[in-house]
Amino acid sequence: MSRKRVLMVAPFPPRLEAAHGGARVVGRLAFELALTNEVGVLCFQAPGEPPVDDALRERLAFVEQVRLEPRRNAVARIRRAAEIVTGWMRGDPRLVTNYRSNAFRARLLDVVAAWRPRIVQFDFHLLGQYAAELETSGAQRVAVVHEPGADAAGARAFSSRIDAWAWRRFERRILPMMEAVVVFTHEDRGVLQGNTGDHAARIPFGADAIELPEATAEQAVLFYANYSHAPNREAAERLAHTILPRVREDVPDARLILAGDPSAVTLPTGPGVEHAGFVSDITEVLASAAVVAAPIRMGGGMRVKVAESLAAGRAVVATRRAVAGMDVVAGEHYAAAETDAEFASSISRLLQDREERRALEVAAKAWAAANLRWEDVARRYDALYESIDPGHRQNGGEE
């Protein structure tokens, strides 16, 4: 396969070590793709957000970061609210409007004109709003859908229902203009099928092996997440208010650790519930508990926290939705649960039965080592790039 210039466009600085799971996924993919391609990154950077880390920057051809302007004063917030309403009328969801920037658009066009990438990859399809202006650039456009927008909207509030409607309109408008669309799960491909035709490819992301000591808290259950995401907030509420109380009936000393930045929301409290806050070291988070719980019942995409927990060899109790995109076997690689009663039963049993927990840990780590290799993920992206390359198609697909 030929070495290509790939411009990765992201809504935040990709990082190998980041608080945000999406930033870790994009960063690790960029790091791996740069072994076989020339990879440049153009991204937004919010105030206070750490830049692309040095280890990743050294491997990339270049990094361009465009400031995401904050809206701090009352006038600016009112203006942004008006822009969101106007966006809805246009068929753009809130998040797309938040990342609408003339400065970013101009920088993208300048970079594409000067560097002439063969592939422009919008990592997070909300940035596909800029794709139409690359129609005549000669670059092949790829959108990576981390989660269908209507699934991400999630909540029942009226504004969320409007946003879900806007996401469906946005995806119908943007995805058909891509030469390829990457999804992580079969479910997401089904949701988006009408918008992607036959140019959707399922490429789950990877997770590096994480070496952990023995659990430092035998009676602790961990949930770590980005709590600005509605499915994660709902899961935290469920764990704290209904699942943990049932677990403590069997295991009185059981504790729930909620890790992750809670600044956007108020996290649930209750007996045995601890707030770890933002934790920069994933190893530290995963070493803090014996069991990882993922009672996710809303949303799409893959869960970074579940993939990382399996790669670390932690015993995971999860819904089918939480393990979407990963061909793991219930009862062998993780403990399956859907209802609150099933979660409480599985968690209680694993906290008390060290041998069963150890068997899950060993099987999970072995499965992740065989199936979540980043080099395999990058190889599939390389094959996708080759398949949409005009020269490749003209030669009948010969390599």
C-alpha positions as CSV (number, residue, x, y, z in Angstrom):
1,M,0.0,0.0,0.0
2,S,1.2,3.5,-0.8
3,R,2.2,6.0,1.8
4,K,-0.4,8.8,1.9
5,R,-0.7,12.3,3.3
6,V,-3.6,12.1,5.8
7,L,-5.0,15.2,7.4
8,M,-6.8,14.4,10.7
9,V,-9.3,17.1,11.7
10,A,-10.5,17.0,15.3
11,P,-12.6,19.1,17.7
12,F,-9.9,18.9,20.4
13,P,-6.1,18.2,20.6
14,P,-5.5,14.5,20.3
15,R,-3.4,13.1,23.1
16,L,-1.9,9.8,24.0
17,E,-2.7,10.5,27.7
18,A,-5.9,12.6,27.9
19,A,-8.8,13.0,30.3
20,H,-11.2,12.6,27.5
21,G,-11.6,9.1,26.0
22,G,-12.2,10.4,22.5
23,A,-9.0,12.4,22.6
24,R,-7.1,9.3,23.6
25,V,-8.7,7.3,20.8
26,V,-7.9,9.9,18.1
27,G,-4.4,10.4,19.5
28,R,-3.5,6.8,19.5
29,L,-4.9,6.3,16.0
30,A,-2.8,9.3,14.7
31,F,0.3,7.8,16.4
32,E,-0.2,4.5,14.7
33,L,-1.2,5.8,11.3
34,A,1.9,8.0,11.3
35,L,4.1,4.9,11.0
36,T,2.7,4.2,7.5
37,N,1.6,7.6,6.3
38,E,2.5,11.3,6.6
39,V,-0.1,12.5,9.1
40,G,-0.9,16.1,10.0
41,V,-3.4,17.3,12.6
42,L,-5.7,20.3,12.5
43,C,-7.8,20.7,15.6
44,F,-9.6,23.1,17.9
45,Q,-8.1,24.0,21.3
46,A,-10.3,25.3,24.1
47,P,-8.9,27.7,26.7
48,G,-7.1,25.6,29.4
49,E,-7.1,22.5,27.2
50,P,-3.7,20.8,27.0
51,P,-2.1,20.7,23.6
52,V,-1.1,17.7,21.5
53,D,1.5,15.9,23.7
54,D,5.2,15.8,22.7
55,A,5.4,12.1,22.0
56,L,2.6,12.3,19.4
57,R,3.8,15.7,18.0
58,E,7.2,14.3,17.2
59,R,5.7,11.6,15.0
60,L,3.4,13.9,13.1
61,A,4.2,15.9,10.0
62,F,2.7,19.0,11.7
63,V,0.1,20.1,14.2
64,E,-2.2,23.2,13.8
65,Q,-4.4,24.2,16.7
66,V,-7.1,26.8,16.3
67,R,-8.4,28.5,19.5
68,L,-12.0,27.7,20.4
69,E,-13.3,31.0,21.7
70,P,-15.1,30.9,25.0
71,R,-18.4,32.7,25.6
72,R,-17.9,34.0,29.1
73,N,-20.0,37.2,29.4
74,A,-23.8,37.4,29.3
75,V,-23.9,39.1,25.9
76,A,-21.8,36.4,24.3
77,R,-23.9,33.6,25.9
78,I,-27.1,35.2,24.6
79,R,-25.6,35.5,21.2
80,R,-24.6,31.8,21.3
81,A,-28.1,30.8,22.3
82,A,-29.5,32.7,19.3
83,E,-26.9,30.9,17.1
84,I,-28.0,27.6,18.4
85,V,-31.7,28.3,17.6
86,T,-30.7,29.5,14.2
87,G,-28.7,26.3,13.7
88,W,-31.6,24.2,14.7
89,M,-33.7,26.0,12.0
90,R,-31.0,25.2,9.5
91,G,-30.8,21.6,10.6
92,D,-27.5,21.8,12.6
93,P,-27.4,20.4,16.2
94,R,-26.0,22.4,19.1
95,L,-22.6,20.8,19.0
96,V,-22.1,21.5,15.3
97,T,-23.0,25.2,15.9
98,N,-20.6,25.3,18.9
99,Y,-17.8,24.3,16.5
100,R,-18.8,26.6,13.6
101,S,-15.8,28.9,13.1
102,N,-14.7,31.1,10.2
103,A,-11.1,31.0,11.5
104,F,-11.1,27.2,11.5
105,R,-12.7,27.1,8.1
106,A,-10.0,29.4,6.7
107,R,-7.2,27.5,8.3
108,L,-8.5,24.2,6.9
109,L,-8.7,25.5,3.4
110,D,-5.2,27.0,3.7
111,V,-3.7,23.7,5.0
112,V,-5.4,21.6,2.3
113,A,-4.3,24.0,-0.5
114,A,-0.7,24.1,0.8
115,W,-0.1,20.6,2.0
116,R,-2.4,18.8,-0.5
117,P,-3.4,15.7,1.6
118,R,-4.7,12.7,-0.2
119,I,-7.1,12.0,2.7
120,V,-9.0,14.5,4.9
121,Q,-10.4,12.6,7.9
122,F,-13.0,14.3,10.1
123,D,-12.5,12.5,13.5
124,F,-15.9,13.2,15.0
125,H,-18.3,13.8,12.2
126,L,-19.6,17.1,13.6
127,L,-16.6,18.6,11.8
128,G,-18.1,17.2,8.5
129,Q,-19.8,20.6,8.3
130,Y,-16.6,21.8,6.6
131,A,-16.5,18.9,4.0
132,A,-18.5,20.6,1.2
133,E,-15.8,23.2,0.8
134,L,-13.2,20.5,0.0
135,E,-15.3,19.2,-3.0
136,T,-12.8,20.3,-5.6
137,S,-9.6,19.9,-3.5
138,G,-8.8,16.5,-4.8
139,A,-8.7,15.0,-1.3
140,Q,-10.8,12.0,-0.4
141,R,-13.0,12.8,2.6
142,V,-13.6,10.4,5.5
143,A,-15.9,10.9,8.4
144,V,-15.4,8.9,11.6
145,V,-18.7,8.6,13.5
146,H,-17.9,8.0,17.2
147,E,-21.6,8.0,17.9
148,P,-24.7,8.7,15.8
149,G,-25.8,12.2,16.9
150,A,-29.4,11.3,17.8
151,D,-28.1,8.6,20.1
152,A,-25.7,11.1,21.7
153,A,-28.6,13.6,22.4
154,G,-30.0,11.0,24.6
155,A,-32.1,12.9,27.2
156,R,-35.8,13.4,27.3
157,A,-35.8,17.2,27.5
158,F,-37.5,19.1,24.8
159,S,-34.2,20.8,23.7
160,S,-32.6,17.3,23.4
161,R,-35.4,16.1,21.2
162,I,-34.9,19.1,18.9
163,D,-31.2,18.4,18.9
164,A,-31.8,14.7,18.0
165,W,-34.0,15.8,15.1
166,A,-31.3,18.2,14.0
167,W,-28.6,15.5,14.1
168,R,-30.7,13.3,11.8
169,R,-31.0,16.2,9.3
170,F,-27.3,17.0,9.6
171,E,-26.2,13.4,9.0
172,R,-28.5,13.1,6.0
173,R,-26.9,16.2,4.5
174,I,-23.2,15.6,5.4
175,L,-22.5,11.8,5.3
176,P,-23.5,11.2,1.7
177,M,-20.8,13.6,0.5
178,M,-18.0,11.5,2.1
179,E,-16.0,9.0,0.1
180,A,-16.1,6.8,3.2
181,V,-17.7,6.7,6.7
182,V,-16.2,4.8,9.6
183,V,-18.4,3.5,12.4
184,F,-17.4,1.4,15.4
185,T,-20.4,-1.0,15.8
186,H,-22.8,-3.0,13.7
187,E,-25.6,-1.1,15.4
188,D,-24.3,2.3,14.4
189,R,-23.9,1.1,10.8
190,G,-27.6,0.1,10.8
191,V,-28.7,3.4,12.3
192,L,-26.8,5.4,9.6
193,Q,-27.3,3.0,6.7
194,G,-29.7,5.3,4.8
195,N,-27.1,8.1,4.9
196,T,-23.9,6.1,4.0
197,G,-25.1,3.8,1.3
198,D,-22.4,1.1,0.7
199,H,-19.5,3.3,1.8
200,A,-19.6,2.7,5.5
201,A,-16.8,0.6,7.1
202,R,-16.9,-0.8,10.6
203,I,-13.5,-0.3,12.2
204,P,-13.6,-0.6,16.0
205,F,-10.9,1.3,17.9
206,G,-8.1,-0.4,19.9
207,A,-6.8,-0.3,23.5
208,D,-3.3,-0.8,24.7
209,A,-2.5,-3.3,27.3
210,I,-2.4,-1.8,30.8
211,E,-0.5,-3.5,33.6
212,L,-2.1,-3.2,37.0
213,P,-1.2,-4.4,40.5
214,E,-3.8,-6.5,42.3
215,A,-6.9,-4.5,43.2
216,T,-6.1,-2.1,46.0
217,A,-9.7,-2.1,47.2
218,E,-11.3,-5.5,47.2
219,Q,-14.8,-4.2,47.9
220,A,-14.8,-1.3,45.5
221,V,-16.7,-0.9,42.2
222,L,-15.6,1.6,39.6
223,F,-17.4,3.7,37.1
224,Y,-15.3,6.3,35.2
225,A,-16.7,8.5,32.5
226,N,-17.2,11.9,30.8
227,Y,-20.3,13.0,32.8
228,S,-21.3,15.7,30.2
229,H,-22.5,12.7,28.1
230,A,-26.2,11.9,29.0
231,P,-25.8,8.0,28.9
232,N,-23.0,8.2,31.4
233,R,-24.9,10.5,33.8
234,E,-27.9,8.1,33.7
235,A,-25.5,5.1,34.4
236,A,-24.0,6.9,37.4
237,E,-27.4,7.7,38.8
238,R,-28.5,4.1,38.4
239,L,-25.4,2.7,40.1
240,A,-25.5,5.1,43.0
241,H,-29.3,5.0,43.7
242,T,-30.5,1.5,42.8
243,I,-27.6,-0.9,42.1
244,L,-25.2,-0.1,45.0
245,P,-27.8,-0.3,47.7
246,R,-28.7,-3.8,46.6
247,V,-25.0,-4.8,46.5
248,R,-24.5,-3.5,50.0
249,E,-27.3,-5.9,51.3
250,D,-24.9,-8.7,50.4
251,V,-21.5,-6.9,50.8
252,P,-22.0,-4.2,53.5
253,D,-18.5,-2.7,52.9
254,A,-19.0,-2.3,49.1
255,R,-18.2,1.1,47.7
256,L,-18.8,2.8,44.4
257,I,-16.1,5.1,43.0
258,L,-17.3,7.6,40.5
259,A,-14.2,8.9,38.6
260,G,-14.1,11.7,36.0
261,D,-14.5,15.4,35.8
262,P,-17.9,16.3,37.4
263,S,-17.7,20.0,36.6
264,A,-20.6,19.9,34.1
265,V,-23.0,18.1,36.4
266,T,-23.8,17.2,40.0
267,L,-22.9,13.6,40.6
268,P,-25.2,11.4,42.7
269,T,-24.4,10.8,46.4
270,G,-25.4,8.2,48.9
271,P,-24.0,5.6,51.4
272,G,-20.8,4.1,50.0
273,V,-20.6,6.5,47.0
274,E,-17.2,8.2,46.6
275,H,-16.3,10.9,44.1
276,A,-12.7,10.6,42.8
277,G,-12.9,13.6,40.5
278,F,-10.6,14.1,37.6
279,V,-7.8,11.5,37.5
280,S,-5.1,12.0,35.0
281,D,-3.6,8.5,35.2
282,I,-5.9,5.7,33.9
283,T,-3.8,3.1,35.6
284,E,-4.4,4.7,38.9
285,V,-8.2,4.7,38.3
286,L,-8.4,1.1,37.2
287,A,-6.2,-0.1,40.1
288,S,-8.5,1.5,42.6
289,A,-11.3,-1.1,42.4
290,A,-11.9,-4.8,41.9
291,V,-14.9,-4.5,39.5
292,V,-15.7,-2.1,36.7
293,A,-19.4,-1.6,36.1
294,A,-21.0,-0.2,32.9
295,P,-24.8,-0.1,33.2
296,I,-25.1,1.8,29.9
297,R,-28.5,1.5,28.3
298,M,-28.5,4.6,26.0
299,G,-26.3,6.0,23.3
300,G,-24.3,4.5,20.4
301,G,-20.6,3.9,19.6
302,M,-18.0,2.0,21.6
303,R,-17.1,2.7,25.2
304,V,-13.5,3.6,25.8
305,K,-13.8,2.8,29.5
306,V,-14.9,-0.7,28.7
307,A,-12.2,-1.4,26.1
308,E,-9.5,0.0,28.5
309,S,-10.9,-2.0,31.4
310,L,-10.7,-5.2,29.4
311,A,-7.2,-4.4,28.3
312,A,-6.2,-3.8,31.9
313,G,-7.6,-7.2,32.9
314,R,-10.3,-5.9,35.2
315,A,-13.5,-7.9,35.8
316,V,-16.3,-6.0,33.9
317,V,-20.0,-6.1,34.5
318,A,-21.8,-4.6,31.5
319,T,-24.8,-4.3,29.3
320,R,-24.9,-5.5,25.7
321,R,-24.9,-1.8,24.6
322,A,-21.8,-1.2,26.7
323,V,-19.7,-3.8,24.9
324,A,-21.0,-3.0,21.4
325,G,-18.2,-3.1,18.8
326,M,-16.4,-5.8,20.8
327,D,-17.0,-9.4,20.0
328,V,-16.6,-10.5,23.7
329,V,-18.4,-13.5,25.1
330,A,-20.7,-13.1,28.1
331,G,-19.6,-15.2,31.0
332,E,-16.2,-15.7,29.5
333,H,-14.7,-12.2,29.0
334,Y,-17.2,-10.2,31.0
335,A,-20.3,-10.6,33.2
336,A,-23.5,-9.7,31.3
337,A,-26.3,-7.7,33.1
338,E,-29.2,-5.6,32.0
339,T,-31.5,-5.0,34.9
340,D,-30.6,-3.4,38.3
341,A,-31.1,-6.8,39.9
342,E,-28.7,-8.5,37.5
343,F,-26.0,-5.9,38.0
344,A,-26.3,-6.1,41.8
345,S,-26.2,-9.9,41.7
346,S,-23.1,-10.1,39.4
347,I,-21.2,-7.4,41.2
348,S,-21.9,-8.9,44.7
349,R,-20.8,-12.3,43.4
350,L,-17.6,-11.0,41.9
351,L,-16.7,-9.0,45.0
352,Q,-17.0,-12.1,47.1
353,D,-15.6,-14.7,44.7
354,R,-12.0,-13.9,44.0
355,E,-11.5,-17.0,41.8
356,E,-14.4,-16.2,39.5
357,R,-13.2,-12.6,39.3
358,R,-9.7,-13.7,38.5
359,A,-10.9,-16.0,35.7
360,L,-12.7,-13.0,34.1
361,E,-9.7,-10.8,34.5
362,V,-7.3,-13.3,32.7
363,A,-9.8,-14.0,29.9
364,A,-10.5,-10.3,29.4
365,K,-6.9,-9.3,29.2
366,A,-6.1,-12.1,26.7
367,W,-9.1,-11.2,24.5
368,A,-8.0,-7.5,24.4
369,A,-4.4,-8.4,23.6
370,A,-5.6,-10.4,20.6
371,N,-8.4,-8.2,19.4
372,L,-7.7,-4.6,20.3
373,R,-4.3,-4.1,18.8
374,W,-3.8,-0.6,17.4
375,E,-1.6,-1.9,14.6
376,D,-4.5,-3.9,13.3
377,V,-6.8,-0.9,13.5
378,A,-4.3,1.2,11.5
379,R,-3.9,-1.5,8.9
380,R,-7.7,-1.5,8.3
381,Y,-7.6,2.3,7.9
382,D,-4.8,2.0,5.4
383,A,-6.9,-0.6,3.4
384,L,-9.8,1.8,3.5
385,Y,-7.7,4.7,2.2
386,E,-6.4,2.5,-0.6
387,S,-9.9,1.5,-1.6
388,I,-11.1,5.1,-2.0
389,D,-7.9,6.3,-3.7
390,P,-8.9,7.4,-7.3
391,G,-5.7,5.9,-8.7
392,H,-6.3,2.6,-7.0
393,R,-9.8,2.4,-8.4
394,Q,-8.6,3.3,-11.9
395,N,-6.2,0.4,-11.7
396,G,-8.9,-2.0,-10.9
397,G,-8.0,-2.2,-7.2
398,E,-4.6,-3.7,-7.8
399,E,-2.0,-3.1,-5.1
